[in-house]
Amino acid sequence: VDLKECLQSAEFITSSDGNFKVLEDGSVYTTSALSLSAEKKTFTILLKDIQEQVQKKIHVDLVKEDKKTPKTRHTRDTVLKRTKRRWGPIPSVMIENSLGPFPLQIQQVQSDTAQNYTIYYSASGPGIDQDPKGLFYIERETGNIFATRAVDREQYPSFQIICFATTPDGYSPEVPLVHTIRIEDDNDNAPYFTQDLFEFCVPENSRPGVVVGKVIAEDRDEPYTLHTTLKYRIVSQTPPITPAFSLHGDTGVISVLLPQLDRELVPSYTLLVEVRDMAGQPFGLCTTGTVVVRIEDTNDNAPSFKQLQYETRVEENRVSVEILRVSVVDLDEPGSPGSGAVYEIIRGNDDQAFEITTDKNTNEGILCVVKGLDYETAKQRVLVIGVNNEAPYVLAPHSQQLSQSTCSVTVHVLDVDEGPVFKPCLLRLDVKECEDVGTAIGRYVAEDPETGNSEGIRYRIPPGQCNWINIDDRSGEVRTVRVLDRDIGEMRRGQCNVTVLAIDRNGKTGTGTIQVCIVPGNKNFPRITQTDYIMCRDRKPICLTAEDVDEAPYSAPFVYRITDRNLASMWKLTPHDDNSWYLSPKSDTPYGIYEIPVSVIDNGGKIGENIVRVNLCDCVTPTECDGRTRQLSGGNVTLGLWAILAMILGSLLLLLILITICGCCGAGVMHRQVTDDCANHNLIISNTEAPGEEVMDHNIIPLQTTCDQGGYGVKTGDQQTFEMVKGRGHTLESVKGGGHQTLGSVKEGGGQPMMDTCRYSYSEWHNFTHPRLGEKVHLCRQDEEQKHSEDYLLSYNYEGKGSLAGSVGCCSDQHEEEALDFLDQLEPKFRTLAETCIKR
């Protein structure tokens, strides 16, 4: 059977039939041999959760399995066999806490064939599989089962006794019998509350029926009986006034009964509650408990001022000073949002000179002056102050809406001898940039608040401020001391604040501020952004665009004028927009280069002179002219300056390209024939050279001062020039001359030797080759086997049209290691490169 599906938390599992036993995994076993009749056998499995007091039942129907066998002919019907009657006493019941007398006979088991009886028993419940220490015994001869003492059902709800019957000689003719003894519950346990003290809270003015809380009690007696059927009731209430709460007898739920719970009258209630079993009958067992219900505060009481009128005094010009404290009365719980006061000034504070705050410790209102008061303006001020709570007001049942509590405060302003006062305290002065030094931009004076005039007051600007302006110490006239320019230093911000001091005869001082704002002026000339143009035969108008860095209204719109009368008769200007005008020639204007003076006038009247150069050319596209006028047949058009410069630059560029080509060729020849050791374009670079013996090869020709048939000498002035000619079957020869000598190469072309422009001095040739050749000869002498000597000194001649990737000298020894066979199978692109490097 599936126990988890019915009650997963089952702690107590029993079977109503002692012939069957159920284990915790749900498996059902027979406790003895069974003989089932045709009728089905039914028993019940009881599942209990003692802690949650939950009980479930599983009904099991057990039927005999019909074994159907196919009938054959000449078979005889089955004959019913007689079986021996088996001993089977009914389950026994023992009352809990029985008074005896003991030993108390519980049951008798007998067998027809046996005479001696023994038992083994176990308890089911909290003490399962524990020995109850001689609680039951059986008479060996009669089979009577006795109990030796009373049993507590809460400790041992039931027992299972296994009885054995044997003959005198020890033979057991009967199957062991499992006998169940159930302990019948007695109401010996009084119910008890799960807590010693129950505490609940409920807001005041709650409506009747609002749930306050729930009390819970338990009973250790057998569940689902009258012994565990509980009833609750309220025994008493403190304070003993009208009952405020009701208690549900079956569930233990406490609800509000009184329609008006006022925390200010009764902050809490104490209830004495009782729980009784036997469904609350008088003979049932009972227990009492305590419940405390606290009434939570709501803001049902509005604050009110203790006084309705206040008076206070304050000196004029005092700032951030406390002048008065006001207090209120609130019946709500102190320290809660329902009693926290929030003050506000309702009337009399239009200039925001006063401010009121709340002292969180005392709940008082603190009235302060945040702006200086003027005695000459108002000798007293009358304020109206109101108060509210932090929490919103909750209207109590059967109560009327209250109006906000207010009070009036009269503030008397005391007269004090004070210094001069600037009116206004901040003066804004606008000045155009680029104005002359000493320009008067305004006047800033102060008054004595006592007399209302400016006599005897002196003015001064403290140092350390922007030194753009100055003020006259008597009249207060403000003038510039510098030329103001928004493009210089701190003037880029466009304004500056200057503090001015006013001092009266008594030494009293007042301060004011002048804000000097630099207004943009017309200081820049408009100019045309592009002045060079090419106009073809279609004579499409040119769009001239001007710009002016000045701000409006000193920039666009612009007006264009041609200042030369002769050119004005040949060219015309037409407006396009605020910044641009069109320039176009008249129909009879001949081709040529024109320099047209155009003046641009901005919106402020400032004139900018510009020269516009127009190449009126007989062309289809501007690229045909290329900065030069196109010569017409029969015309007298001269070559312009830009055309001449373009021609010179083109010639210089062509010359530079020729020099570069010659330099690269000479360098290539020199590197191929002389500086093979330092070339970095080899396929494989090796920095290791093996030593060898000292050998002299006939191909090493000492440097001489005369020329042989491999070179030509050319005499130029006082300098002797030696040149090298490479031909078929010739080797490189060294020549030396006197004075300033150079080494060159003569290239073959068209059957005539052609002189190369590249030259190398003999000293450079000698200093480069001689030490290297000597070093190689020295290294060749060091190896006795002369393994690599042939690789250092070889004569290289033209070898015909064979493979361009032939022997590579000393690298051949490393052919297998370096895998150089790829040199014999180079791609066509590399062969072309190799053929290029060999001059034929």
VOGU-3710 file (C-alpha; in Angstrom, 3 decimals, decimal comma):
1> vdlkeclqsa> 0,000/0,000/0,000  1,168/3,525/-0,727  1,454/5,192/2,673  3,082/8,390/1,431  0,164/9,213/-0,819  -2,251/9,065/2,115  -0,167/10,516/4,957  3,499/11,104/4,350  4,203/12,236/7,932  2,634/9,148/9,576
11> efitssdgnf> 4,300/8,255/12,876  1,943/5,503/14,029  0,890/2,625/11,687  -1,457/-0,084/12,883  -3,695/-2,745/11,370  -7,209/-3,520/12,523  -6,574/-7,217/11,922  -3,849/-8,910/13,959  -3,251/-11,398/11,143  -1,657/-8,647/9,092
21> kvledgsvyt> 1,186/-6,298/9,884  2,208/-3,198/7,916  5,791/-1,948/7,885  6,925/1,652/7,339  7,635/1,079/3,635  3,989/0,043/3,053  4,576/-3,699/2,712  1,869/-5,923/4,271  2,812/-9,278/5,847  0,744/-12,046/7,355
31> tsalslsaek> 1,528/-12,887/10,954  0,159/-16,412/10,677  -1,061/-18,961/8,163  -4,440/-17,945/6,721  -7,197/-19,987/5,191  -9,439/-17,763/3,128  -12,970/-18,715/2,291  -14,883/-17,604/-0,781  -15,869/-14,417/1,027  -13,426/-11,548/0,904
41> ktftillkdi> -11,573/-10,489/4,002  -11,444/-6,798/4,891  -9,215/-4,940/7,311  -8,154/-1,341/7,842  -4,702/0,286/8,093  -4,690/3,272/10,457  -2,157/6,094/9,936  -1,634/8,739/12,634  0,427/11,907/12,902  0,641/12,563/16,627
51> qeqvqkkihv> 2,136/16,056/16,374  -0,330/17,390/13,790  -3,184/15,256/15,208  -4,066/13,905/11,756  -5,456/10,419/11,150  -6,024/8,598/7,859  -7,414/5,144/7,103  -6,699/2,724/4,264  -9,276/-0,009/3,622  -7,859/-3,266/2,248
61> dlvkedkktp> -9,994/-6,009/0,660  -8,307/-9,423/0,484  -9,852/-12,058/-1,820  -8,796/-15,576/-2,640  -7,031/-15,932/-5,956  -8,955/-18,133/-8,319  -6,694/-20,508/-10,167  -8,463/-21,493/-13,349  -7,230/-24,708/-14,924  -8,453/-25,982/-18,258
71> ktrhtrdtvl> -10,808/-28,910/-17,872  -10,045/-32,082/-19,756  -12,125/-35,109/-20,415  -12,374/-37,951/-17,852  -11,249/-35,618/-15,033  -12,839/-35,975/-11,626  -14,215/-33,027/-9,694  -12,022/-31,670/-6,889  -12,923/-33,044/-3,452  -12,990/-30,592/-0,525
81> krtkrrwgpi> -10,350/-31,443/2,051  -10,902/-30,987/5,747  -8,404/-28,780/7,514  -7,589/-28,623/11,167  -9,242/-25,930/13,235  -6,767/-23,261/14,256  -6,674/-21,425/17,577  -7,529/-17,717/17,185  -8,586/-15,581/20,153  -10,176/-12,196/19,587
91> psvmienslg> -8,137/-9,011/20,243  -8,056/-7,877/23,869  -8,691/-4,454/25,412  -7,085/-3,061/28,550  -8,232/0,131/30,178  -5,556/2,755/30,664  -4,573/3,389/34,261  -6,653/0,417/35,414  -7,007/0,111/39,190  -6,665/-3,694/39,210
101> pfplqiqqvq> -6,584/-5,867/41,133  -3,310/-7,079/39,681  -2,343/-9,384/38,212  -5,254/-8,699/35,896  -6,325/-11,412/33,442  -6,492/-10,095/29,910  -7,130/-13,136/27,647  -6,745/-16,885/27,404  -5,285/-18,745/24,449  -5,618/-22,511/24,129
111> sdtaqnytiy> -4,582/-25,190/21,679  -6,161/-28,624/21,218  -2,842/-30,395/20,921  -0,398/-28,350/23,004  -0,114/-27,960/26,729  2,723/-25,468/27,364  2,432/-21,791/26,404  5,008/-18,983/26,168  4,748/-15,409/24,848  6,923/-12,731/23,306
121> ysasgpgidq> 5,422/-9,276/23,149  6,268/-5,821/21,876  4,654/-2,414/22,266  3,684/-0,197/19,324  3,998/3,554/19,776  6,642/5,779/21,319  8,185/2,783/23,110  8,145/0,408/20,163  10,628/-2,471/20,317  11,291/-1,724/23,987
131> dpkglfyier> 10,852/-4,309/26,718  7,996/-3,216/29,045  9,776/-5,074/31,894  7,395/-7,882/32,739  4,180/-6,032/32,011  2,475/-9,209/30,720  2,970/-12,920/31,389  1,174/-16,165/30,409  0,458/-19,207/32,524  2,340/-22,109/31,044
141> etgnifatra> -0,359/-24,665/31,649  -3,609/-22,698/31,082  -2,638/-20,079/28,458  -4,092/-17,223/30,541  -2,469/-13,806/29,803  -2,157/-11,453/32,818  -1,107/-7,794/33,215  1,074/-7,021/36,193  0,396/-3,270/36,467  -1,449/-0,329/34,935
151> vdreqypsfq> -0,420/0,966/31,478  -0,153/4,569/30,195  -1,714/4,746/26,728  0,368/7,787/25,806  3,457/5,597/26,307  2,159/2,267/24,952  -0,947/2,676/22,753  -1,073/-1,096/21,963  0,835/-4,353/22,275  1,386/-7,288/19,965
161> iicfattpdg> 1,980/-10,572/21,800  3,291/-13,610/19,917  2,078/-16,780/21,604  3,744/-20,192/21,194  2,101/-23,526/22,101  4,314/-26,608/22,578  3,875/-30,184/23,709  5,702/-31,473/26,784  8,414/-32,863/24,592  9,014/-29,422/23,001
171> yspevplvht> 7,164/-29,949/19,693  5,166/-26,988/18,323  2,125/-28,364/16,493  0,546/-24,918/16,098  1,646/-21,875/14,116  2,633/-18,974/16,456  -0,302/-16,692/17,230  -0,032/-12,888/17,128  -2,373/-11,425/19,710  -3,103/-7,672/19,905
181> irieddndna> -3,828/-5,908/23,184  -5,154/-2,395/22,688  -4,945/0,133/25,534  -8,236/1,963/25,842  -7,750/5,685/26,469  -8,703/7,274/29,765  -9,147/11,044/30,100  -6,126/11,403/32,302  -4,497/14,385/30,549  -5,778/17,944/30,837
191> pyftqdlfef> -5,425/20,202/27,772  -2,652/22,797/27,806  -1,852/26,014/25,872  1,128/25,980/23,526  2,358/29,338/24,935  2,544/30,647/28,449  1,524/34,131/27,273  -0,205/35,155/24,063  0,404/38,767/22,884  -1,579/40,432/20,103
201> cvpensrpgv> -1,983/43,967/18,716  -4,983/45,668/17,118  -5,346/49,280/15,878  -7,644/51,479/17,881  -11,077/52,269/16,473  -11,132/48,880/14,714  -14,543/47,657/13,631  -16,267/44,734/15,400  -15,329/41,388/13,900  -11,707/42,270/13,151
211> vvgkviaedr> -9,510/39,268/14,029  -7,019/39,984/16,802  -5,293/36,604/17,093  -5,701/32,895/17,846  -4,922/30,863/20,950  -3,874/27,223/20,491  -4,188/24,350/23,015  -3,319/20,640/22,791  -4,334/17,394/24,601  -2,223/14,221/24,888
221> depytlhttl> -5,217/11,893/25,059  -6,412/9,839/22,117  -7,194/12,094/19,140  -10,639/12,391/17,630  -12,327/11,459/20,861  -14,172/13,462/23,471  -10,991/13,359/25,490  -9,370/15,678/22,947  -12,427/17,718/21,888  -11,588/21,195/23,262
231> kyrivsqtpp> -13,662/24,297/23,999  -12,339/27,843/24,662  -13,862/30,708/26,628  -12,855/34,051/28,198  -12,928/33,823/31,973  -12,179/37,475/32,805  -10,991/40,793/31,301  -8,751/43,467/32,797  -9,782/46,284/33,121  -13,219/44,947/34,046
241> itpafslhgd> -15,260/47,227/31,809  -17,511/46,486/28,892  -16,242/43,293/27,180  -14,046/44,373/24,271  -13,253/40,985/22,691  -14,940/37,683/21,890  -13,355/34,185/21,752  -14,605/31,489/19,369  -15,174/28,329/21,403  -14,043/25,806/18,766
251> tgvisvllpq> -11,201/27,605/16,927  -9,748/29,847/19,639  -9,905/32,960/17,416  -10,139/36,281/19,284  -12,097/39,088/17,569  -13,004/42,715/18,337  -16,354/43,075/20,085  -16,386/46,684/21,308  -17,074/49,183/18,488  -14,765/51,847/19,972
261> ldrelvpsyt> -11,273/50,893/21,127  -9,629/54,075/22,363  -5,906/53,788/23,113  -5,971/57,044/25,017  -8,480/55,487/27,470  -7,243/51,874/27,663  -3,833/51,174/26,070  -4,026/47,363/26,592  -6,315/44,537/27,776  -5,440/41,345/29,685
271> llvevrdmag> -7,677/38,308/29,100  -7,831/35,133/31,210  -8,896/32,330/28,847  -9,815/28,696/29,590  -9,644/25,524/27,496  -11,648/22,387/28,536  -11,829/18,921/26,975  -14,883/16,635/26,769  -16,387/19,295/24,439  -16,501/21,790/27,301
281> qpfglcttgt> -18,677/19,657/29,592  -18,332/20,453/33,280  -16,691/17,101/34,095  -13,958/17,712/31,518  -10,403/18,686/32,405  -9,442/22,360/31,908  -6,462/24,734/31,878  -6,260/28,550/31,869  -3,928/30,902/29,972  -3,216/34,616/29,632
291> vvvriedtnd> -3,712/36,822/26,567  -2,498/40,455/26,338  -4,030/42,624/23,603  -2,255/45,933/22,983  -4,115/48,785/21,299  -2,041/50,383/18,533  -2,204/54,139/18,207  -3,742/55,905/15,230  -3,687/59,628/14,624  -7,205/60,309/15,853
301> napsfkqlqy> -6,218/63,294/18,014  -5,229/66,565/16,370  -2,458/68,688/17,948  -3,393/72,054/19,486  -1,268/75,022/20,638  -0,875/75,656/24,343  -1,081/79,416/23,646  -2,971/81,249/20,964  -0,812/84,430/20,972  2,946/84,986/21,257
311> etrveenrvs> 5,191/88,090/21,195  8,945/88,323/20,570  11,668/90,836/19,604  14,624/90,793/17,231  17,189/93,347/16,087  17,154/94,392/12,477  19,635/92,778/10,085  20,068/89,748/12,372  20,254/86,515/10,366  19,969/82,823/11,400
321> veilrvsvvd> 18,890/83,577/14,949  16,210/81,802/17,030  13,540/84,221/18,260  10,743/82,003/19,676  9,652/78,448/20,621  6,014/77,321/20,484  4,569/74,059/21,869  1,466/71,919/21,258  -0,597/69,275/23,080  -1,287/65,911/21,395
331> ldepgspgsg> -2,982/62,943/23,085  -1,573/60,398/20,659  1,324/58,147/21,614  4,484/60,238/22,183  7,248/59,673/19,677  4,932/58,190/17,064  4,131/59,800/13,701  0,634/60,443/15,056  2,007/62,861/17,670  4,973/64,329/15,755
341> avyeiirgnd> 4,228/68,005/15,081  4,855/69,680/11,718  4,723/73,492/11,876  4,155/75,928/9,016  3,847/79,701/8,627  0,459/80,328/7,061  0,506/84,151/6,753  2,914/87,050/7,173  5,994/85,502/5,567  5,702/86,649/1,975
351> dqafeittdk> 9,374/87,645/1,764  10,482/84,290/3,268  12,321/86,097/6,073  11,182/83,582/8,722  11,484/79,832/9,045  10,024/77,390/11,583  11,285/73,859/12,284  10,460/71,065/14,767  12,658/70,032/17,686  12,468/66,214/17,548
361> ntnegilcvv> 13,281/65,879/21,264  10,700/68,283/22,679  8,223/68,430/19,745  8,411/72,253/19,933  8,399/74,646/16,993  11,557/76,792/16,598  10,975/80,162/14,877  14,084/81,690/13,251  14,953/84,735/11,121  16,716/83,704/7,906
371> kgldyetakq> 16,757/87,152/6,234  17,681/90,435/7,893  14,677/92,569/8,865  14,620/96,332/8,165  13,335/98,575/10,918  12,801/101,468/8,513  10,570/99,297/6,333  8,460/97,563/9,013  8,703/98,013/12,771  6,784/94,824/13,512
381> rvlvigvnne> 5,683/91,641/11,733  2,639/89,482/12,518  2,847/85,775/11,668  0,148/83,076/11,745  1,512/79,578/12,480  -0,350/76,281/11,953  0,446/72,733/13,092  -0,243/69,223/11,747  1,028/65,693/12,448  3,514/63,624/10,460
391> apyvlaphsq> 0,874/60,915/9,942  -2,451/61,753/8,262  -5,377/62,380/10,558  -7,794/59,454/11,029  -11,334/60,381/11,927  -12,603/58,336/14,874  -16,114/56,787/14,739  -18,921/59,128/15,792  -16,532/62,149/15,839  -16,551/65,408/13,896
401> qlsqstcsvt> -13,821/66,756/11,620  -11,503/69,132/13,506  -10,056/72,336/12,049  -6,308/73,028/12,038  -5,007/74,616/15,226  -3,265/78,008/14,728  -1,601/80,738/16,778  -0,394/84,304/16,056  3,140/85,615/16,675  3,965/89,336/16,798
411> vhvldvdegp> 7,632/90,072/16,011  8,895/93,532/17,089  11,870/94,773/15,022  14,450/96,782/17,034  16,260/99,724/15,419  20,051/99,393/15,009  22,561/101,892/13,549  23,477/100,206/10,286  25,796/100,879/7,403  25,041/102,154/3,892
421> vfkpcllrld> 22,862/100,031/1,662  23,219/99,691/-2,111  20,020/99,787/-4,114  19,907/97,475/-5,887  22,284/95,081/-4,167  23,272/93,655/-7,605  23,758/96,058/-10,508  24,210/94,741/-14,047  26,224/96,925/-16,435  26,595/96,073/-20,120
431> vkecedvgta> 29,611/97,374/-22,035  30,558/96,776/-25,634  33,901/95,201/-26,287  36,677/97,296/-27,808  35,366/100,483/-26,157  37,974/103,107/-25,309  39,671/103,123/-21,920  37,863/105,419/-19,464  34,412/104,959/-20,991  31,675/105,645/-18,403
441> igryvaedpe> 29,396/102,629/-18,198  27,145/103,552/-15,220  26,773/104,824/-11,659  26,445/102,770/-8,463  25,597/104,586/-5,201  24,479/103,584/-1,706  22,132/105,249/0,807  22,151/105,630/4,555  19,022/103,765/5,734  18,629/106,199/8,611
451> tgnsegiryr> 18,643/109,420/6,531  17,780/108,091/3,095  20,555/110,060/1,264  24,095/109,375/0,000  25,990/112,285/1,541  29,368/111,531/3,037  29,584/108,001/1,617  32,833/106,869/-0,030  33,180/103,986/-2,505  36,002/101,535/-2,997
461> ippgqcnwin> 36,669/98,297/-4,881  38,751/95,821/-2,815  41,830/94,402/-4,567  42,031/90,867/-5,904  39,099/91,132/-8,297  38,994/91,483/-12,078  40,569/94,826/-12,873  38,337/95,814/-15,764  36,543/98,724/-14,130  37,059/101,433/-11,517
471> iddrsgevrt> 34,624/103,462/-9,412  34,882/107,093/-8,375  35,184/107,231/-4,579  32,767/110,181/-4,238  30,269/110,023/-7,094  30,119/106,239/-7,588  30,631/106,599/-11,355  31,928/103,390/-12,969  34,462/103,570/-15,830  36,550/101,060/-17,784
481> vrvldrdige> 40,297/100,808/-17,158  41,053/98,319/-19,929  39,931/97,618/-23,457  37,417/94,801/-23,091  37,884/91,925/-25,515  36,003/88,630/-25,237  38,902/86,776/-26,867  41,505/87,586/-24,176  42,090/85,792/-20,844  39,320/85,867/-18,271
491> mrrgqcnvtv> 37,191/88,038/-20,543  36,283/84,918/-22,514  33,633/84,192/-19,880  31,893/87,402/-20,956  31,208/88,750/-17,474  32,794/89,576/-14,123  31,331/90,210/-10,661  32,930/93,094/-8,720  32,239/93,715/-5,019  31,969/97,416/-4,090
501> laidrngktg> 32,327/98,801/-0,547  30,380/101,835/0,700  31,709/103,495/3,907  29,804/106,235/5,796  31,146/108,887/8,193  30,848/106,592/11,223  32,881/103,841/9,539  29,859/101,612/8,908  30,300/99,565/5,766  27,863/98,264/3,219
511> tgtiqvcivp> 28,546/96,061/0,223  27,090/95,718/-3,245  27,911/93,817/-6,408  28,420/95,078/-9,951  28,056/92,517/-12,698  29,963/93,685/-15,758  28,775/91,943/-18,929  30,807/92,340/-22,118  28,471/92,722/-25,057  29,904/91,443/-28,342
521> gnknfpritq> 30,968/94,241/-30,727  31,851/94,587/-34,371  35,596/94,068/-34,202  36,237/91,647/-37,075  36,148/92,238/-40,818  34,156/89,926/-43,054  36,238/87,949/-45,534  35,584/85,679/-48,496  36,564/82,087/-47,718  37,710/81,155/-51,269
531> tdyimcrdrk> 39,255/83,671/-53,705  40,701/81,557/-56,566  38,375/80,176/-59,260  38,478/78,816/-62,839  35,511/79,647/-65,077  35,065/77,770/-68,345  33,292/78,749/-71,524  29,844/77,983/-70,054  30,429/80,998/-67,762  28,575/79,424/-64,880
541> picltaedvd> 28,293/81,979/-62,022  30,675/81,637/-59,079  29,184/81,540/-55,570  31,233/83,769/-53,240  30,762/82,999/-49,520  31,942/85,267/-46,714  32,325/84,661/-42,975  32,556/86,898/-39,931  33,530/85,625/-36,473  31,524/88,380/-34,800
551> eapysapfvy> 28,215/87,512/-33,229  24,847/88,825/-34,323  23,921/91,541/-35,131  27,447/92,314/-36,364  27,806/89,500/-38,885  25,373/88,394/-41,613  23,631/89,483/-43,791  26,496/90,687/-46,011  26,513/93,129/-48,931  29,050/92,621/-51,774
561> ritdrnlasm> 30,494/95,434/-53,951  33,080/95,532/-56,786  35,247/98,534/-56,000  37,050/98,793/-59,422  34,906/100,637/-61,947  36,514/99,008/-65,017  36,011/95,518/-63,626  32,535/96,435/-62,397  31,591/97,078/-66,032  32,782/93,593/-66,991
571> wkltphddns> 31,556/91,592/-63,939  28,372/91,694/-61,876  27,286/90,503/-58,419  23,825/89,184/-57,564  22,572/88,162/-54,070  22,063/84,498/-53,190  21,474/84,418/-49,404  22,653/86,256/-46,286  26,230/84,920/-46,601  26,701/84,304/-50,351
581> wylspksdtp> 26,502/86,265/-53,617  26,949/85,128/-57,233  29,806/86,537/-59,373  29,331/86,251/-63,139  30,938/87,929/-66,209  29,047/89,926/-68,718  28,633/88,553/-72,220  31,462/90,562/-73,845  34,110/89,831/-71,189  37,180/88,285/-72,945
591> ygiyeipvsv> 39,086/85,236/-71,696  41,925/85,872/-69,282  42,900/86,071/-65,612  41,133/88,748/-63,632  41,864/90,011/-60,129  38,592/91,535/-58,967  38,547/93,665/-55,782  35,361/92,785/-53,837  34,355/94,526/-50,616  32,055/92,763/-48,141
601> idnggkigen> 30,012/94,865/-45,713  28,595/93,165/-42,597  25,412/94,095/-40,772  27,310/96,437/-38,490  28,807/98,439/-41,383  32,335/97,038/-41,174  33,930/96,606/-44,623  36,290/93,804/-45,528  38,364/94,097/-48,706  39,037/90,922/-50,724
611> ivrvnlcdcv> 40,731/90,096/-54,068  38,976/87,423/-56,084  41,124/85,835/-58,829  39,133/84,362/-61,687  40,710/82,489/-64,602  38,182/82,919/-67,415  39,366/80,099/-69,660  38,273/78,648/-72,993  37,729/75,138/-71,638  35,056/72,581/-71,024
621> tptecdgrtr> 36,222/71,461/-67,541  38,401/73,409/-65,103  41,080/70,684/-65,210  41,945/71,585/-68,826  43,299/74,946/-67,764  45,299/73,573/-64,834  45,982/77,054/-63,538  47,061/78,411/-66,992  45,192/80,386/-69,569  44,431/78,604/-72,786
631> qlsggnvtlg> 46,033/80,323/-75,824  43,523/81,254/-78,479  44,342/81,585/-82,188  45,066/85,191/-82,980  44,884/86,229/-79,327  47,393/87,992/-77,065  46,840/85,897/-73,926  49,953/85,804/-71,747  51,131/82,963/-69,560  50,109/83,464/-65,942
641> lwailamilg> 52,320/83,327/-62,879  50,710/80,136/-61,576  51,188/78,399/-64,912  54,918/79,257/-64,877  55,263/77,933/-61,321  53,446/74,725/-62,282  55,837/74,181/-65,190  58,885/74,697/-62,958  57,552/72,297/-60,361  56,852/69,675/-63,020
651> slllllilit> 60,408/69,922/-64,327  61,877/69,604/-60,852  59,690/66,565/-60,162  60,820/64,836/-63,370  64,484/65,548/-62,542  64,015/64,125/-59,034  62,538/60,899/-60,438  65,547/60,433/-62,787  68,022/60,978/-59,951  66,181/58,450/-57,764
661> icgccgagvm> 66,247/55,799/-60,513  69,976/56,299/-61,099  70,722/56,097/-57,374  68,816/52,868/-57,022  70,605/51,287/-60,022  74,068/52,274/-58,774  73,311/51,023/-55,318  72,063/47,740/-56,739  75,235/47,204/-58,751  77,446/48,061/-55,825
671> hrqvtddcan> 75,586/45,703/-53,499  75,638/42,826/-55,960  79,296/43,140/-56,809  80,894/44,428/-53,652  78,799/44,172/-50,517  77,465/40,647/-50,674  78,383/40,060/-47,041  76,133/42,779/-45,658  73,107/42,265/-47,914  69,900/41,557/-46,098
681> hnliisntea> 67,946/40,274/-49,107  69,296/36,697/-49,146  66,914/33,824/-48,891  68,774/32,459/-45,848  70,866/34,646/-43,539  73,716/32,903/-41,795  75,958/34,653/-39,266  78,337/31,736/-38,807  81,373/31,262/-40,978  83,569/28,209/-40,623
691> pgeevmdhni> 87,329/28,796/-40,319  89,783/27,536/-42,957  93,398/27,560/-43,902  95,237/30,521/-45,348  94,864/30,272/-49,103  95,352/32,660/-51,907  93,012/32,440/-54,827  93,953/33,751/-58,234  90,602/35,470/-58,383  91,621/37,837/-55,551
701> iplqttcdqg> 93,258/40,731/-57,342  95,128/43,203/-55,190  94,034/46,784/-55,362  96,141/48,681/-57,837  96,436/52,231/-58,916  96,221/51,545/-62,636  93,298/50,557/-64,810  93,211/47,369/-66,882  90,881/46,365/-69,635  88,024/45,938/-67,174
711> gygvktgdqq> 87,801/49,700/-66,469  87,819/53,045/-68,146  89,450/56,182/-66,867  87,809/59,489/-67,477  89,631/62,726/-66,886  87,468/65,592/-65,770  89,343/68,766/-64,962  91,854/68,069/-62,218  89,994/64,972/-61,000  90,627/61,471/-62,222
721> tfemvkgrgh> 87,452/59,325/-62,445  87,621/55,547/-62,591  84,689/53,565/-63,878  83,837/49,857/-63,988  82,419/48,058/-67,008  80,667/44,718/-66,586  80,759/42,467/-69,606  80,728/38,807/-70,537  83,650/36,894/-69,003  84,988/39,898/-67,018
731> tlesvkgggh> 85,632/40,007/-63,230  85,494/42,926/-60,885  88,722/44,950/-60,980  89,889/47,449/-58,425  91,485/50,650/-59,587  93,103/53,436/-57,708  93,746/56,963/-58,841  95,290/60,073/-57,407  93,579/63,065/-55,874  89,826/62,858/-55,475
741> qtlgsvkegg> 88,901/59,536/-57,130  85,457/57,869/-57,462  84,268/54,476/-58,632  81,378/54,256/-61,083  79,770/51,915/-63,479  79,272/52,196/-67,194  76,090/50,610/-68,518  75,734/49,240/-72,025  72,956/50,621/-74,072  72,487/50,845/-77,811
751> gqpmmdtcry> 76,026/49,606/-78,483  77,540/52,738/-76,893  78,823/52,942/-73,353  76,625/55,290/-71,297  78,064/57,089/-68,266  76,122/56,501/-64,979  75,560/59,474/-62,698  76,336/57,418/-59,536  79,908/57,613/-58,177  81,692/56,037/-55,233
761> sysewhnfth> 85,053/57,306/-53,956  88,020/55,007/-54,015  88,587/55,471/-50,296  85,069/54,203/-49,601  85,627/51,241/-51,945  88,983/50,406/-50,353  87,872/50,841/-46,721  84,888/48,563/-47,294  86,352/45,657/-49,271  89,949/45,358/-48,028
771> prlgekvhlc> 89,241/44,543/-44,322  86,526/42,076/-45,253  88,634/40,201/-47,813  91,511/40,069/-45,349  89,228/38,728/-42,608  87,970/35,963/-44,868  91,532/34,951/-45,842  92,472/34,884/-42,154  89,524/32,639/-41,257  90,276/30,262/-44,108
781> rqdeeqkhse> 93,766/29,603/-42,651  92,391/28,427/-39,301  90,830/25,134/-40,503  93,383/22,404/-41,245  90,931/20,345/-43,275  90,075/23,392/-45,402  86,472/22,332/-45,249  84,990/25,669/-46,149  87,871/27,403/-47,792  86,445/26,950/-51,274
791> dyllsynyeg> 83,237/28,652/-50,240  84,933/31,853/-49,130  87,019/32,621/-52,218  85,400/31,783/-55,517  85,448/33,335/-58,952  81,976/34,122/-60,154  81,495/34,230/-63,942  78,452/34,127/-66,142  77,235/30,525/-66,260  74,843/30,624/-69,141
801> kgslagsvgc> 71,075/30,058/-69,109  71,015/27,217/-66,626  68,994/27,065/-63,385  68,929/30,356/-61,560  68,895/28,441/-58,256  72,167/26,584/-58,536  74,762/26,027/-55,862  74,607/28,411/-52,945  78,097/27,849/-51,648  78,560/26,833/-48,045
811> csdqheeeal> 74,812/26,398/-47,652  75,116/23,182/-49,712  76,551/21,407/-46,685  73,304/22,071/-44,837  71,092/21,002/-47,721  69,395/18,193/-45,859  69,096/20,113/-42,614  67,687/23,286/-44,097  65,638/21,565/-46,894  66,903/23,837/-49,686
821> dfldqlepkf> 65,515/21,735/-52,492  62,737/24,317/-52,893  65,294/26,570/-54,628  65,208/24,252/-57,677  61,424/24,606/-57,988  60,788/28,306/-57,658  57,599/29,858/-58,985  57,546/31,885/-62,222  57,286/35,167/-60,303  60,512/34,488/-58,473
831> rtlaetcikr> 62,285/33,457/-61,692  61,298/36,757/-63,220  62,770/38,500/-60,191  65,981/36,521/-60,566  66,276/37,389/-64,247  65,782/41,041/-63,425  68,632/40,994/-60,914  71,058/39,594/-63,530  72,143/42,155/-66,099  72,919/40,529/-69,441
//
